[in-house]
Amino acid sequence: VQLQACGGGLVQPGGSLMLSCVASGMLFSIVDMGWYRQALGKQRELVAYITSGSSVHYADSVKYRFTISRDNAKNTVFLQMNSLQLEDTAVYYCNNYHNYYGPSFSWGKGTLVTVSS
């Protein structure tokens, strides 16, 4: 399985970015997918996940600002990030989501999001 995230960059507070992650080597449409992030010096955390049936869940810190979606035809999961805050600065990764076992696949390189004025 390979996971390639992209779309990060430098943005001012209040700005927006759209992240994409293309997955290969798995039957994407039946896998629950998540976006995770790791800020410098902190543990990786779950930001949002979307089930195979497109049910979504968000961490409290991003609720109402971020939107996760998926395109099964393109094996891609998206994260639309609005109203970005300084504390959203992190490397963002995608991986599968499992509420018991956690993410299963090797982490890709991720994509860096820097929120700064």
C-alpha positions in Angstrom: 0.0 0.0 0.0 1.2 3.5 -0.9 -0.2 6.7 0.4 0.7 10.0 -1.2 -0.5 13.2 0.4 -0.1 16.6 -1.2 -1.5 20.1 -1.2 0.2 21.6 1.8 1.9 24.9 1.9 2.2 28.2 3.7 -1.0 30.0 4.5 -2.0 33.0 6.6 -4.3 32.6 9.6 -7.9 32.5 8.4 -6.8 31.0 5.0 -7.8 27.8 3.4 -6.0 24.8 1.8 -7.2 21.5 0.2 -5.2 18.4 0.9 -5.4 15.3 -1.3 -4.2 11.8 -0.7 -4.0 9.1 -3.3 -4.0 5.5 -2.1 -2.8 2.6 -4.1 -2.4 -1.1 -3.5 -5.7 -1.6 -1.7 -9.4 -1.9 -2.3 -9.9 1.8 -1.4 -13.7 1.8 -1.6 -14.1 -0.5 1.4 -11.5 1.1 3.6 -12.3 3.7 6.2 -9.8 6.5 5.7 -8.4 9.1 8.1 -6.4 12.3 8.0 -3.8 12.6 10.8 -1.4 15.3 11.7 1.8 15.7 13.7 3.0 19.0 14.9 6.6 19.5 15.9 7.3 17.9 19.2 3.9 16.4 19.5 2.3 13.0 18.9 0.5 12.2 15.7 -3.2 12.8 16.2 -6.4 11.9 14.2 -7.9 14.9 12.6 -10.9 13.4 10.8 -12.1 10.1 9.3 -14.6 9.0 6.7 -16.0 5.6 6.5 -16.5 3.5 3.4 -20.1 4.6 3.5 -19.0 8.3 3.8 -20.0 8.9 7.4 -17.6 11.4 8.8 -16.1 12.3 12.2 -13.9 15.2 13.2 -11.7 16.0 16.1 -13.2 18.8 18.2 -10.3 21.1 17.3 -11.2 21.1 13.6 -14.9 20.6 13.7 -16.8 23.1 11.6 -13.6 24.2 9.9 -12.4 21.1 8.1 -14.3 18.8 5.7 -13.2 15.3 4.8 -14.4 13.7 1.6 -13.5 10.9 -0.7 -13.6 9.9 -4.4 -13.6 6.2 -4.7 -13.2 6.3 -8.4 -9.9 8.1 -8.0 -8.8 6.3 -4.8 -8.4 9.7 -3.2 -9.4 11.2 0.1 -9.5 15.0 0.6 -9.3 17.4 3.4 -10.7 20.9 2.9 -9.3 23.1 5.6 -10.8 26.5 6.2 -10.3 29.2 8.9 -6.8 27.9 9.5 -5.2 28.7 12.8 -1.6 28.8 13.9 -2.1 25.6 15.8 -3.1 23.7 12.6 0.6 23.9 11.6 1.7 20.3 11.2 2.6 17.6 8.8 -0.6 16.0 7.6 -0.9 12.3 6.6 -3.6 10.0 5.5 -4.0 6.4 6.4 -6.7 4.0 7.0 -8.9 4.4 10.1 -9.8 1.6 12.5 -11.2 2.5 15.9 -9.6 -0.5 17.6 -6.4 -1.4 15.7 -5.5 2.1 14.5 -3.9 2.9 11.2 -2.4 -0.1 9.5 -0.3 1.0 6.6 3.1 2.5 6.3 3.0 6.3 6.7 3.8 8.2 3.6 5.9 11.4 3.6 2.9 13.6 4.5 2.4 17.1 3.4 3.5 20.1 5.5 0.9 22.8 6.4 2.3 26.0 7.9 0.0 28.6 9.2 1.8 31.8 9.8 1.4 35.6 9.5 
